[in-house]
Amino acid sequence: MQYSNNSGQTNPNWSFTFTGMDQIQTASTNVIPSEGYYEATLVSNVASTEREGTVEFTCRIEGGEFNGAEVTKGIKLPSHANNGFVWKGLFQSLGYDDPTINAPQFNPNPSDWNDQKVTIYWRPGSKELSVYRELRFYGAAEFNRKKTRFEAQQGVINAPATAAPKAVTPAPSIPSVPNAGQGLQGNMSGNALLSRLRNN
């Protein structure tokens, strides 16, 4: 493209072939949800090809401000990390009951999980703040308890500051002046003093 500083006009005689535009998401569809507790649908769970012993989970948030936004996080298998509690939360979120989960040989089928409703906690990561993204699953009771506490804390953090109450100082009482006119022509009552001041 050519541009002439003298004329102040651009030359529109240029061409370029764009390919693959249907695969590019616009900024409006690539929304990163803020930290919080969400109802979601488990979209996929696949073994990571980059990190051994890790399953990549993708969840789509259902309802609210971030409806339709997807969050993704890899979770290591308990054989590779001390995180059995994370997996138990996932199973509870998927609706498995505790006797089933606690059976000596619990062997769930991950292909049954896709398109299932789940309840999650999500925190986006920030390289600048050295904060890792977090995706946790919770059963209904634990989810409701944690969500209520989180929202209450957010309410306190986001509440407008209120001024500290000020102490009210009572106005000083003025005692009656029985001899207010001393030095102003002898003994004078308060009323006489006021009358005299008005006349001056």
Contacts in CASP RR format, 6 or more apart in sequence:
PFRMAT RR
TARGET T0000
AUTHOR 0000-0000-0000
METHOD contacts of the structure
MODEL  1
MQYSNNSGQTNPNWSFTFTGMDQIQTASTNVIPSEGYYEATLVSNVASTE
REGTVEFTCRIEGGEFNGAEVTKGIKLPSHANNGFVWKGLFQSLGYDDPT
INAPQFNPNPSDWNDQKVTIYWRPGSKELSVYRELRFYGAAEFNRKKTRF
EAQQGVINAPATAAPKAVTPAPSIPSVPNAGQGLQGNMSGNALLSRLRNN
1 10 0 8 1.000
1 11 0 8 1.000
1 14 0 8 1.000
2 10 0 8 1.000
2 11 0 8 1.000
2 13 0 8 1.000
3 10 0 8 1.000
3 11 0 8 1.000
4 11 0 8 1.000
31 66 0 8 1.000
31 69 0 8 1.000
32 69 0 8 1.000
32 124 0 8 1.000
33 61 0 8 1.000
33 65 0 8 1.000
33 66 0 8 1.000
33 69 0 8 1.000
33 71 0 8 1.000
33 122 0 8 1.000
33 124 0 8 1.000
34 66 0 8 1.000
34 124 0 8 1.000
35 122 0 8 1.000
35 123 0 8 1.000
35 124 0 8 1.000
36 121 0 8 1.000
36 122 0 8 1.000
36 123 0 8 1.000
36 147 0 8 1.000
36 150 0 8 1.000
37 119 0 8 1.000
37 120 0 8 1.000
37 121 0 8 1.000
37 122 0 8 1.000
37 138 0 8 1.000
37 143 0 8 1.000
37 146 0 8 1.000
37 147 0 8 1.000
37 150 0 8 1.000
37 151 0 8 1.000
38 59 0 8 1.000
38 61 0 8 1.000
38 62 0 8 1.000
38 66 0 8 1.000
38 119 0 8 1.000
38 120 0 8 1.000
38 121 0 8 1.000
38 122 0 8 1.000
39 61 0 8 1.000
39 62 0 8 1.000
39 63 0 8 1.000
39 117 0 8 1.000
39 118 0 8 1.000
39 119 0 8 1.000
39 120 0 8 1.000
40 59 0 8 1.000
40 60 0 8 1.000
40 61 0 8 1.000
40 62 0 8 1.000
40 71 0 8 1.000
40 117 0 8 1.000
40 118 0 8 1.000
40 119 0 8 1.000
40 120 0 8 1.000
41 59 0 8 1.000
41 60 0 8 1.000
41 62 0 8 1.000
41 115 0 8 1.000
41 116 0 8 1.000
41 117 0 8 1.000
41 118 0 8 1.000
42 57 0 8 1.000
42 58 0 8 1.000
42 59 0 8 1.000
42 94 0 8 1.000
42 113 0 8 1.000
42 114 0 8 1.000
42 115 0 8 1.000
42 116 0 8 1.000
42 117 0 8 1.000
42 118 0 8 1.000
43 58 0 8 1.000
43 59 0 8 1.000
43 60 0 8 1.000
43 70 0 8 1.000
43 114 0 8 1.000
43 115 0 8 1.000
44 56 0 8 1.000
44 57 0 8 1.000
44 58 0 8 1.000
44 114 0 8 1.000
45 55 0 8 1.000
45 56 0 8 1.000
45 57 0 8 1.000
45 58 0 8 1.000
45 110 0 8 1.000
45 113 0 8 1.000
45 114 0 8 1.000
46 55 0 8 1.000
46 56 0 8 1.000
47 53 0 8 1.000
47 54 0 8 1.000
47 55 0 8 1.000
47 56 0 8 1.000
48 54 0 8 1.000
48 55 0 8 1.000
48 56 0 8 1.000
48 74 0 8 1.000
51 74 0 8 1.000
51 76 0 8 1.000
52 80 0 8 1.000
53 76 0 8 1.000
53 77 0 8 1.000
53 79 0 8 1.000
53 80 0 8 1.000
54 74 0 8 1.000
54 75 0 8 1.000
54 76 0 8 1.000
54 77 0 8 1.000
54 80 0 8 1.000
55 74 0 8 1.000
55 75 0 8 1.000
55 77 0 8 1.000
55 110 0 8 1.000
56 72 0 8 1.000
56 73 0 8 1.000
56 74 0 8 1.000
57 72 0 8 1.000
57 73 0 8 1.000
57 74 0 8 1.000
57 75 0 8 1.000
57 135 0 8 1.000
58 70 0 8 1.000
58 71 0 8 1.000
58 72 0 8 1.000
59 70 0 8 1.000
59 71 0 8 1.000
59 72 0 8 1.000
59 118 0 8 1.000
59 120 0 8 1.000
59 122 0 8 1.000
59 135 0 8 1.000
60 68 0 8 1.000
60 69 0 8 1.000
60 70 0 8 1.000
61 67 0 8 1.000
61 68 0 8 1.000
61 69 0 8 1.000
61 70 0 8 1.000
61 71 0 8 1.000
61 122 0 8 1.000
62 68 0 8 1.000
62 117 0 8 1.000
71 120 0 8 1.000
71 122 0 8 1.000
71 133 0 8 1.000
71 135 0 8 1.000
72 135 0 8 1.000
73 133 0 8 1.000
73 134 0 8 1.000
73 135 0 8 1.000
74 135 0 8 1.000
75 83 0 8 1.000
75 86 0 8 1.000
75 87 0 8 1.000
75 90 0 8 1.000
75 135 0 8 1.000
76 83 0 8 1.000
77 87 0 8 1.000
78 84 0 8 1.000
78 87 0 8 1.000
86 136 0 8 1.000
86 137 0 8 1.000
88 101 0 8 1.000
89 136 0 8 1.000
89 137 0 8 1.000
89 138 0 8 1.000
89 139 0 8 1.000
89 142 0 8 1.000
90 118 0 8 1.000
90 137 0 8 1.000
91 101 0 8 1.000
91 106 0 8 1.000
91 108 0 8 1.000
92 98 0 8 1.000
92 101 0 8 1.000
92 137 0 8 1.000
92 138 0 8 1.000
92 139 0 8 1.000
92 140 0 8 1.000
92 142 0 8 1.000
93 118 0 8 1.000
93 119 0 8 1.000
93 120 0 8 1.000
93 137 0 8 1.000
93 138 0 8 1.000
93 139 0 8 1.000
93 143 0 8 1.000
94 108 0 8 1.000
94 113 0 8 1.000
94 116 0 8 1.000
94 118 0 8 1.000
94 137 0 8 1.000
95 139 0 8 1.000
96 108 0 8 1.000
100 106 0 8 1.000
118 137 0 8 1.000
119 137 0 8 1.000
119 138 0 8 1.000
119 139 0 8 1.000
119 140 0 8 1.000
119 143 0 8 1.000
120 135 0 8 1.000
120 136 0 8 1.000
120 137 0 8 1.000
120 138 0 8 1.000
121 134 0 8 1.000
121 135 0 8 1.000
121 136 0 8 1.000
121 138 0 8 1.000
121 143 0 8 1.000
121 146 0 8 1.000
122 133 0 8 1.000
122 134 0 8 1.000
122 135 0 8 1.000
123 131 0 8 1.000
123 133 0 8 1.000
123 134 0 8 1.000
124 133 0 8 1.000
125 131 0 8 1.000
125 132 0 8 1.000
125 133 0 8 1.000
125 134 0 8 1.000
138 146 0 8 1.000
176 190 0 8 1.000
177 189 0 8 1.000
177 190 0 8 1.000
177 193 0 8 1.000
178 189 0 8 1.000
178 190 0 8 1.000
179 187 0 8 1.000
179 188 0 8 1.000
179 189 0 8 1.000
180 188 0 8 1.000
180 189 0 8 1.000
180 190 0 8 1.000
180 192 0 8 1.000
180 193 0 8 1.000
181 187 0 8 1.000
181 188 0 8 1.000
181 189 0 8 1.000
181 190 0 8 1.000
181 192 0 8 1.000
181 193 0 8 1.000
182 188 0 8 1.000
184 193 0 8 1.000
184 196 0 8 1.000
188 196 0 8 1.000
END
